[in-house]
Amino acid sequence: MKMILDERGKKYILKPGVEFQSDLGIVKADVLDSAQIGDEVKSHLDHTFKIVKPNINDFIDLMDRRCSILIKKDIGQVLAHTGLGSGSRVVDAGTGAGAIALNFGNVVGETGRVYTYEIREDFAEVAKKNIDNFGITNIEVKNRNIKDGIDEDNIDLIFLDLPKPYEIFEDVMDSLNVGGWLAVYAPYIDQAETSYRVAKKLGFYDIEIIELLERGLEVRTQGVRPKTRMVGHSGYLVFARKL
Ligand SMILES: C[S@@+](CC[C@H](N)C(=O)[O-])C[C@H]1O[C@@H](n2cnc3c(N)ncnc32)[C@H](O)[C@@H]1O
């Protein structure tokens, strides 16, 4: 897969045999097809573009989506908190466009497996296409309501990003390996609180609610200071472990 980066840092995924067009000009398909990663190509308006290999974040930024997607600070915390690694088995719901499912697939590698449930057929189709286009084969998209039951067992992580996730915590407990993690993403605090209380009642351990606040710094000639604007809130993360 190749990506083109323009002088302003804007990026676009390239398709073989398709010319590139933007306000900075056109680059012909044969020029792009023969360009190697790291090469520079010029448009007919004499603007320079760099050919880059996209990583998972570039791909997710540019992929098709019909709903909001999880952002990097929250995805990173799920991966780090649960110690997900090569060979892990993951259940994920709802898939949405597949942002965290792709990250799970990327981390668990060829020996791991991701089962991702999406209730809406149109969203499941978009996610399947995104996953195919990324070229990863260890993710299975299931067009299913996860509340009808979790088919898999011996799971290391079950991640839930859907309304009233606590309704299926008993099923989650059954499907998890001992030592496995339940992780919930909840935009609203009452959903996080109920998740905490239900997990506690069912006998989960190491239960925590976390909110991550990310603030960038800006480097100016006068000095360095926090940016005025930041992501105020995305969601709460609830973690609970089966022991
Ligand atoms: C906010 S989106 C998920 C975003 C996604 N987790 C990501 O990585 O960007 C929530 C998704 O959950 C799906 N959903 C809601 N209830 C569901 C259920 N019971 N089973 C499966 N999917 C469900 C919705 O259709 C929607 O696509």
The ligand as an SDF file (V2000), in Angstrom:
LIG
                    3D

 27 29  0  0  0  0  0  0  0  0999 V2000
  -19.2400    4.0910   18.5010 C   0  0  0  0  0  0  0  0  0  0  0  0
  -19.4220    2.7750   17.4280 S   0  0  0  0  0  0  0  0  0  0  0  0
  -18.0190    1.7650   17.6790 C   0  0  0  0  0  0  0  0  0  0  0  0
  -16.6960    2.3520   17.3220 C   0  0  0  0  0  0  0  0  0  0  0  0
  -15.5910    1.3120   17.2900 C   0  0  0  0  0  0  0  0  0  0  0  0
  -15.5130    0.5340   18.5080 N   0  0  0  0  0  0  0  0  0  0  0  0
  -14.2330    1.8630   16.9510 C   0  0  0  0  0  0  0  0  0  0  0  0
  -13.2550    1.1680   17.1830 O   0  0  0  0  0  0  0  0  0  0  0  0
  -14.1180    2.9850   16.4270 O   0  0  0  0  0  0  0  0  0  0  0  0
  -20.6410    1.7650   18.2300 C   0  0  0  0  0  0  0  0  0  0  0  0
  -21.0560    0.5980   17.3280 C   0  0  0  0  0  0  0  0  0  0  0  0
  -21.7080   -0.3870   18.1190 O   0  0  0  0  0  0  0  0  0  0  0  0
  -22.6940   -0.9960   17.3050 C   0  0  0  0  0  0  0  0  0  0  0  0
  -23.5890   -1.7160   18.2170 N   0  0  0  0  0  0  0  0  0  0  0  0
  -24.4990   -1.1710   19.0920 C   0  0  0  0  0  0  0  0  0  0  0  0
  -25.1070   -2.1500   19.8020 N   0  0  0  0  0  0  0  0  0  0  0  0
  -24.5630   -3.3410   19.3760 C   0  0  0  0  0  0  0  0  0  0  0  0
  -24.7740   -4.7030   19.7370 C   0  0  0  0  0  0  0  0  0  0  0  0
  -25.6730   -5.0130   20.6680 N   0  0  0  0  0  0  0  0  0  0  0  0
  -24.0380   -5.6710   19.1240 N   0  0  0  0  0  0  0  0  0  0  0  0
  -23.1400   -5.3320   18.1710 C   0  0  0  0  0  0  0  0  0  0  0  0
  -22.8990   -4.0460   17.7800 N   0  0  0  0  0  0  0  0  0  0  0  0
  -23.5940   -3.0610   18.3760 C   0  0  0  0  0  0  0  0  0  0  0  0
  -23.2840    0.2020   16.5650 C   0  0  0  0  0  0  0  0  0  0  0  0
  -23.9990   -0.1860   15.4210 O   0  0  0  0  0  0  0  0  0  0  0  0
  -22.0250    1.0090   16.2540 C   0  0  0  0  0  0  0  0  0  0  0  0
  -21.4940    0.6630   15.0060 O   0  0  0  0  0  0  0  0  0  0  0  0
  1  2  1  0
  2  3  1  0
  2 10  1  0
  3  4  1  0
  4  5  1  0
  5  6  1  0
  5  7  1  0
  7  8  2  0
  7  9  1  0
 10 11  1  0
 11 12  1  0
 11 26  1  0
 12 13  1  0
 13 14  1  0
 13 24  1  0
 14 15  1  0
 14 23  1  0
 15 16  2  0
 16 17  1  0
 17 18  1  0
 17 23  2  0
 18 19  1  0
 18 20  2  0
 20 21  1  0
 21 22  2  0
 22 23  1  0
 24 25  1  0
 24 26  1  0
 26 27  1  0
M  CHG  2   2   1   9  -1
M  END
$$$$
